[in-house]
Amino acid sequence: MEGVPEQFIDERDSARFRHLPALPGVELYHAHISRYAFEPHTHEAFGIGAIEAGAERFRYRGAQYIAPANSVVTMNPDELHTGEAETADGWRYRMVYLDPALLEEAIGIRHWWFNDVTRHDPRRTRQICTLIHGLWHTDDALAQKGMLLDLIDTFRPLARHAPARAEGAHRFERVRDYLHDNFMRPLTLDELAQVVSLSPYHFQRQFKAHFHVTPHQMLMAIRLWRAKTFLTQGMAAADVAAATGLSDQSHLTRAFTRRYGITPVRYQKQVAPR
């Protein structure tokens, strides 16, 4: 089955990505997952999508959610989350990932934010699915831009426009920034704890209480998001592994597939410019 990596344990599981050369900062995703369970991962983009069939269970901001068919899903950038089937036949869904800068440029509004991660909304679900499908199946740049703006109008009522984060935000944000700045090299718990002047024991407990994941889980999520960027740019998988601080290409392949449901090589083939 096209788009199903060897690591999937059920032949019904499939995941496909597409990039649009005329719309940099947009990534399309369509998947049907029956048995696979995604490990914590993140997207440095807004994730907007809809559940077409079945139901998904996922963890987001430390809480468990279930999104049944006809649900809209709206995720903020840099939020770690999981994903697994809630129903026997899994769930089928479409997503679009939008770079925050692209979203702000498109309508001239800054500081987008979604308070609710999921909501039952059959009409909006149909609209989102139709527009993502349309974006996927046309190469006409004018049509793509028009559909993107229609898509933004569809989910815009669900968004909030929060002010910029104030100075002196939670000190663990400094640790997240440190992880982003140093993802390419080995890091130790002692080193991260020193960023906020805590013992490793107290640091890990407080970090997990704040972000709902361990420092290692967040570091891996950041590394694999960076890996997607490098793969999109055409970098060989072995070089991507080295550039993201992973031991080798096999390590990259295992980690990437556990979080995105597709091997790095297949992802690269799917998103390579046509």
SULDALIN-V271389 format. One record per residue. N is the residue number from 0. RES is the residue in three letters. SS is DSSP state (helix for helix, strand for strand, loop for the rest). OMEGA is omega in degrees with one decimal (* if undefined). Layout:
N_RES_SS_OMEGA, N_RES_SS_OMEGA
This chain:
0_MET_loop_-177.3, 1_GLU_loop_175.4, 2_GLY_loop_-179.9, 3_VAL_loop_179.6, 4_PRO_loop_-177.7, 5_GLU_loop_-175.1, 6_GLN_loop_177.2, 7_PHE_loop_-177.0, 8_ILE_loop_179.0, 9_ASP_loop_-175.0, 10_GLU_loop_177.4, 11_ARG_loop_-178.2, 12_ASP_loop_178.0, 13_SER_strand_179.0, 14_ALA_strand_-179.5, 15_ARG_strand_177.5, 16_PHE_strand_170.5, 17_ARG_strand_170.9, 18_HIS_strand_-179.2, 19_LEU_loop_-177.2, 20_PRO_loop_-179.0, 21_ALA_loop_-178.3, 22_LEU_loop_176.9, 23_PRO_loop_-176.9, 24_GLY_loop_177.9, 25_VAL_strand_174.1, 26_GLU_strand_178.2, 27_LEU_strand_-176.3, 28_TYR_strand_177.7, 29_HIS_strand_-175.2, 30_ALA_strand_168.5, 31_HIS_strand_-174.5, 32_ILE_strand_179.8, 33_SER_loop_-173.3, 34_ARG_loop_-171.6, 35_TYR_loop_176.2, 36_ALA_loop_-178.3, 37_PHE_strand_175.4, 38_GLU_strand_-179.5, 39_PRO_strand_178.2, 40_HIS_strand_-176.2, 41_THR_loop_173.5, 42_HIS_loop_176.9, 43_GLU_loop_-176.4, 44_ALA_loop_170.9, 45_PHE_strand_177.0, 46_GLY_strand_-179.3, 47_ILE_strand_-178.4, 48_GLY_strand_-175.5, 49_ALA_strand_177.5, 50_ILE_strand_-178.3, 51_GLU_strand_-177.3, 52_ALA_strand_179.5, 53_GLY_strand_-179.9, 54_ALA_strand_179.1, 55_GLU_strand_169.2, 56_ARG_strand_179.6, 57_PHE_strand_177.5, 58_ARG_strand_-175.8, 59_TYR_strand_-178.3, 60_ARG_loop_174.1, 61_GLY_loop_-179.9, 62_ALA_strand_178.1, 63_GLN_strand_178.7, 64_TYR_strand_171.0, 65_ILE_strand_178.9, 66_ALA_strand_178.6, 67_PRO_strand_176.6, 68_ALA_loop_-179.0, 69_ASN_loop_174.6, 70_SER_strand_171.6, 71_VAL_strand_178.2, 72_VAL_strand_-179.5, 73_THR_strand_-177.1, 74_MET_strand_178.0, 75_ASN_loop_178.4, 76_PRO_loop_170.9, 77_ASP_loop_176.7, 78_GLU_loop_179.4, 79_LEU_loop_179.6, 80_HIS_strand_178.6, 81_THR_strand_176.2, 82_GLY_strand_176.2, 83_GLU_strand_-176.9, 84_ALA_strand_173.7, 85_GLU_loop_-179.0, 86_THR_loop_-174.9, 87_ALA_loop_-178.6, 88_ASP_loop_177.1, 89_GLY_loop_179.3, 90_TRP_strand_177.6, 91_ARG_strand_-174.4, 92_TYR_strand_176.1, 93_ARG_strand_179.1, 94_MET_strand_166.8, 95_VAL_strand_178.2, 96_TYR_strand_-173.6, 97_LEU_strand_175.7, 98_ASP_loop_-178.4, 99_PRO_helix_-179.8, 100_ALA_helix_178.2, 101_LEU_helix_-178.9, 102_LEU_helix_179.3, 103_GLU_helix_-179.4, 104_GLU_helix_-175.1, 105_ALA_helix_-176.4, 106_ILE_helix_174.4, 107_GLY_loop_178.7, 108_ILE_loop_-179.1, 109_ARG_loop_172.6, 110_HIS_loop_173.7, 111_TRP_strand_178.4, 112_TRP_strand_174.6, 113_PHE_loop_177.0, 114_ASN_loop_-177.3, 115_ASP_loop_-177.4, 116_VAL_loop_179.0, 117_THR_strand_178.9, 118_ARG_strand_177.6, 119_HIS_strand_-174.3, 120_ASP_loop_-175.3, 121_PRO_helix_-177.5, 122_ARG_helix_-179.2, 123_ARG_helix_176.3, 124_THR_helix_179.3, 125_ARG_helix_-179.6, 126_GLN_helix_-179.1, 127_ILE_helix_179.8, 128_CYS_helix_-179.3, 129_THR_helix_-177.7, 130_LEU_helix_177.0, 131_ILE_helix_176.3, 132_HIS_helix_179.1, 133_GLY_helix_177.3, 134_LEU_helix_-176.8, 135_TRP_helix_-167.5, 136_HIS_loop_172.7, 137_THR_loop_175.3, 138_ASP_loop_-179.5, 139_ASP_loop_-174.6, 140_ALA_helix_-179.4, 141_LEU_helix_178.6, 142_ALA_helix_180.0, 143_GLN_helix_-178.5, 144_LYS_helix_178.7, 145_GLY_helix_179.3, 146_MET_helix_177.3, 147_LEU_helix_179.9, 148_LEU_helix_175.2, 149_ASP_helix_178.5, 150_LEU_helix_178.2, 151_ILE_helix_177.5, 152_ASP_helix_-178.0, 153_THR_helix_-178.1, 154_PHE_helix_-177.9, 155_ARG_helix_179.2, 156_PRO_loop_-178.9, 157_LEU_loop_-173.5, 158_ALA_loop_172.1, 159_ARG_strand_-179.8, 160_HIS_strand_-175.8, 161_ALA_loop_174.5, 162_PRO_loop_178.7, 163_ALA_loop_179.8, 164_ARG_loop_-177.5, 165_ALA_loop_173.8, 166_GLU_loop_179.5, 167_GLY_loop_176.6, 168_ALA_loop_-174.9, 169_HIS_loop_-172.5, 170_ARG_loop_179.1, 171_PHE_helix_171.0, 172_GLU_helix_177.5, 173_ARG_helix_178.8, 174_VAL_helix_177.8, 175_ARG_helix_176.8, 176_ASP_helix_179.1, 177_TYR_helix_177.3, 178_LEU_helix_177.8, 179_HIS_helix_-176.8, 180_ASP_helix_-172.2, 181_ASN_helix_-176.2, 182_PHE_loop_-172.4, 183_MET_loop_-177.7, 184_ARG_loop_178.7, 185_PRO_loop_178.4, 186_LEU_loop_178.3, 187_THR_loop_177.8, 188_LEU_helix_178.3, 189_ASP_helix_-178.8, 190_GLU_helix_-179.7, 191_LEU_helix_179.6, 192_ALA_helix_-179.7, 193_GLN_helix_179.6, 194_VAL_helix_-178.9, 195_VAL_loop_173.3, 196_SER_loop_176.9, 197_LEU_loop_171.6, 198_SER_loop_179.4, 199_PRO_helix_-178.8, 200_TYR_helix_-178.7, 201_HIS_helix_178.9, 202_PHE_helix_-177.0, 203_GLN_helix_180.0, 204_ARG_helix_-176.7, 205_GLN_helix_177.4, 206_PHE_helix_-178.9, 207_LYS_helix_177.4, 208_ALA_helix_-177.8, 209_HIS_helix_-174.2, 210_PHE_helix_179.1, 211_HIS_loop_174.2, 212_VAL_loop_176.3, 213_THR_loop_175.2, 214_PRO_helix_180.0, 215_HIS_helix_178.3, 216_GLN_helix_178.7, 217_MET_helix_178.7, 218_LEU_helix_179.8, 219_MET_helix_178.2, 220_ALA_helix_178.9, 221_ILE_helix_179.7, 222_ARG_helix_-176.3, 223_LEU_helix_171.6, 224_TRP_helix_176.3, 225_ARG_helix_178.9, 226_ALA_helix_177.0, 227_LYS_helix_179.5, 228_THR_helix_-179.2, 229_PHE_helix_178.2, 230_LEU_helix_177.7, 231_THR_helix_179.6, 232_GLN_loop_176.7, 233_GLY_loop_-179.6, 234_MET_loop_178.4, 235_ALA_loop_-175.3, 236_ALA_helix_179.6, 237_ALA_helix_178.5, 238_ASP_helix_177.0, 239_VAL_helix_178.9, 240_ALA_helix_-179.7, 241_ALA_helix_-176.6, 242_ALA_helix_-178.1, 243_THR_loop_174.4, 244_GLY_loop_178.5, 245_LEU_loop_-169.9, 246_SER_loop_-179.3, 247_ASP_loop_-177.4, 248_GLN_helix_178.6, 249_SER_helix_177.2, 250_HIS_helix_177.8, 251_LEU_helix_-176.8, 252_THR_helix_179.9, 253_ARG_helix_-176.3, 254_ALA_helix_-178.6, 255_PHE_helix_-177.1, 256_THR_helix_179.0, 257_ARG_helix_-175.6, 258_ARG_helix_-176.5, 259_TYR_helix_176.4, 260_GLY_loop_-178.3, 261_ILE_loop_-179.9, 262_THR_loop_178.1, 263_PRO_helix_-177.9, 264_VAL_helix_178.7, 265_ARG_helix_175.7, 266_TYR_helix_-178.8, 267_GLN_helix_178.9, 268_LYS_helix_-177.3, 269_GLN_helix_-174.3, 270_VAL_helix_-179.1, 271_ALA_loop_179.0, 272_PRO_loop_-178.7, 273_ARG_loop_*
